[in-house]
Amino acid sequence: MFIIGFIFYYPYHIKKFKKPELGVKRVNKLDYLGDGIKHLLYHRSIAIMLMGISIMIFTIIMLVVDFFK
C-alpha cells in the first residue's frame, strides 16, 4: 500500500504536478469540481502511504509478539 501511495504522490513530489491550492477564486463554477478532485487525489495518496506504514508497523509488532509467546 505504501508503494501504491508513493506512486500516486511521486508526480507532486518531483514538481511535475503542482500541489493543489485552497481558496482560489474561479470564474467558471465547474472549475471548482476539478480543484476538488485534485485535492482528493493528492490527500488520498498521502493517506494510502500512511495506511501502508501503519500496516507495516502493525505486522512487525505482531511478529515480535508472536516470537515471544
C-alpha positions in Angstrom: 0.0 0.0 0.0 2.9 2.3 0.8 4.4 1.8 -2.7 1.0 2.4 -4.4 0.5 5.6 -2.4 4.1 6.8 -3.3 3.5 6.1 -7.0 0.4 8.4 -6.9 2.3 11.0 -4.8 5.5 11.0 -6.8 4.4 13.4 -9.6 3.7 16.0 -6.8 7.0 15.2 -5.1 9.1 15.9 -8.2 7.1 19.0 -9.0 5.7 17.5 -12.2 2.2 18.4 -11.0 1.6 21.5 -8.9 0.2 20.9 -5.4 -3.5 22.0 -5.4 -4.2 25.3 -3.7 -7.0 26.1 -1.4 -9.3 29.1 -1.7 -8.5 30.1 -5.3 -11.3 32.1 -7.0 -12.5 30.6 -10.3 -14.7 32.3 -12.9 -16.4 29.1 -14.0 -18.2 27.1 -11.3 -17.3 23.8 -12.9 -13.6 24.5 -12.3 -14.2 24.1 -8.5 -15.1 20.5 -9.2 -11.8 19.9 -10.9 -10.0 21.5 -7.9 -11.9 19.3 -5.5 -10.9 16.2 -7.4 -7.2 17.3 -7.4 -7.4 17.8 -3.6 -8.9 14.4 -3.0 -6.3 12.6 -5.2 -3.4 14.5 -3.5 -4.6 13.8 0.0 -5.7 10.3 -0.8 -2.2 9.3 -1.9 -0.8 10.6 1.3 -3.4 8.7 3.3 -2.6 5.5 1.4 1.1 5.9 2.2 0.2 6.4 5.9 -2.0 3.3 5.9 0.8 1.3 4.4 3.3 2.5 7.0 0.8 1.7 9.8 0.2 -1.8 8.4 3.9 -2.4 8.2 4.4 -1.3 11.9 1.4 -3.4 13.0 2.8 -6.5 11.3 6.2 -6.0 12.8 4.7 -5.7 16.3 2.6 -8.8 15.8 5.6 -10.7 14.6 7.6 -9.7 17.6 4.7 -10.5 20.0 4.3 -13.9 18.3 8.1 -14.7 18.7 7.9 -14.0 22.5 4.8 -16.2 23.1 
